[in-house]
Amino acid sequence: MSSRIDSITTLVALGGALFCLGGCYDADKNFDDFVKRDPRQGGAITSDAAFDAAGCVRTVGNIQEFLITIAPKPFPTKPNLMRATIEIVQGNAMVLTAQSYHYDRTRLVGAPVVTDPVPVREDGFFRTAPLLLDTPGEANCALPDTAVQVEVTLEGGQVCDDTTFACGVMNGTVLGLGVDLNGSTFTAQKIEEGAMPPPPVLNCERTGTVEPCKPPM
């Protein structure tokens, strides 16, 4: 989520200890337990969505942690996941710091990515400029062990101090392959302090079933 990212290059896998600071998933735990869907329903967000700005307060220095779920349109039930913090900064903007989950969903991989400030409207809606992102093979759920580079824009919301759920759409393409990503979706679910991440959801409506990235052995 940025108007510009100078460099987004995924490095070597980080140890599970970093992830465990916020709570660990048992690597032997059944994947179905992890992807059990949240039964609550939410509202859809479309391009240039209008939110009620009343009560959407953003305080400089406010930091919240989220599970980011990105569901690419060609493979909507096999999303990529990231653990992220959103910090409110000067100029009515936000900065996103994010790190990918391995596709086995048990540990974080790669170096954290920090974006430039992203402007946020008074009602909490945001839209990024085109982002050039590298997805490492070990974080690619749809095509495990296949690294890809994508150029995308993200738009959605609502970003406020008390946001617990935000969502929107992702448009773009997989470079070199020409795969159309227009109409892909993303969600951001708050991770409560000291708690494990919630089960991922795929879109604003919180519909669809998340599948394992690889068939069970």
Secondary structure as the mmCIF struct_conf table of DSSP 4:
data_model
#
loop_
_struct_conf.conf_type_id
_struct_conf.id
_struct_conf.beg_label_comp_id
_struct_conf.beg_label_asym_id
_struct_conf.beg_label_seq_id
_struct_conf.end_label_comp_id
_struct_conf.end_label_asym_id
_struct_conf.end_label_seq_id
BEND BEND1 SER A 3 SER A 3
BEND BEND2 ASP A 6 ASP A 6
BEND BEND3 VAL A 12 VAL A 12
STRN STRN1 ALA A 13 ALA A 13
HELX_LH_PP_P HELX_LH_PP_P1 LEU A 14 GLY A 15
HELX_RH_AL_P HELX_RH_AL_P1 GLY A 16 CYS A 20
TURN_TY1_P TURN_TY1_P1 LEU A 21 GLY A 22
TURN_TY1_P TURN_TY1_P2 ALA A 27 ASP A 28
BEND BEND4 LYS A 29 LYS A 29
HELX_RH_AL_P HELX_RH_AL_P2 PHE A 31 PHE A 34
TURN_TY1_P TURN_TY1_P3 VAL A 35 VAL A 35
HELX_LH_PP_P HELX_LH_PP_P2 LYS A 36 ASP A 38
TURN_TY1_P TURN_TY1_P4 SER A 47 ASP A 48
TURN_TY1_P TURN_TY1_P5 ALA A 54 GLY A 55
TURN_TY1_P TURN_TY1_P6 VAL A 60 GLY A 61
STRN STRN2 ILE A 63 ALA A 71
TURN_TY1_P TURN_TY1_P7 LYS A 73 PRO A 74
BEND BEND5 PHE A 75 PHE A 75
TURN_TY1_P TURN_TY1_P8 PRO A 76 THR A 77
BEND BEND6 LYS A 78 LYS A 78
STRN STRN3 ASN A 80 VAL A 89
TURN_TY1_P TURN_TY1_P9 GLN A 90 ASN A 92
STRN STRN4 ALA A 93 TYR A 101
HELX_LH_PP_P HELX_LH_PP_P3 HIS A 102 HIS A 102
TURN_TY1_P TURN_TY1_P10 TYR A 103 ASP A 104
BEND BEND7 ARG A 105 ARG A 107
STRN STRN5 LEU A 108 VAL A 114
HELX_LH_PP_P HELX_LH_PP_P4 THR A 115 PRO A 117
STRN STRN6 VAL A 118 PRO A 119
STRN STRN7 VAL A 120 VAL A 120
TURN_TY1_P TURN_TY1_P11 GLU A 122 ASP A 123
BEND BEND8 GLY A 124 GLY A 124
STRN STRN8 PHE A 126 ARG A 127
HELX_LH_PP_P HELX_LH_PP_P5 THR A 128 PRO A 130
STRN STRN9 LEU A 131 THR A 135
HELX_RH_3T_P HELX_RH_3T_P1 GLY A 137 ALA A 139
BEND BEND9 CYS A 141 LEU A 143
TURN_TY1_P TURN_TY1_P12 PRO A 144 ASP A 145
STRN STRN10 VAL A 148 GLY A 157
TURN_TY1_P TURN_TY1_P13 ASP A 161 ASP A 162
BEND BEND10 THR A 164 THR A 164
STRN STRN11 PHE A 165 VAL A 174
TURN_TY1_P TURN_TY1_P14 LEU A 175 GLY A 178
STRN STRN12 VAL A 179 ASP A 180
TURN_TY1_P TURN_TY1_P15 ASN A 182 GLY A 183
STRN STRN13 SER A 184 LYS A 190
TURN_TY1_P TURN_TY1_P16 GLU A 193 GLY A 194
BEND BEND11 ALA A 195 ALA A 195
HELX_LH_PP_P HELX_LH_PP_P6 MET A 196 PRO A 200
BEND BEND12 ASN A 203 ASN A 203
TURN_TY1_P TURN_TY1_P17 CYS A 204 GLU A 205
BEND BEND13 GLY A 208 GLY A 208
HELX_LH_PP_P HELX_LH_PP_P7 VAL A 210 PRO A 212
BEND BEND14 CYS A 213 LYS A 214
#
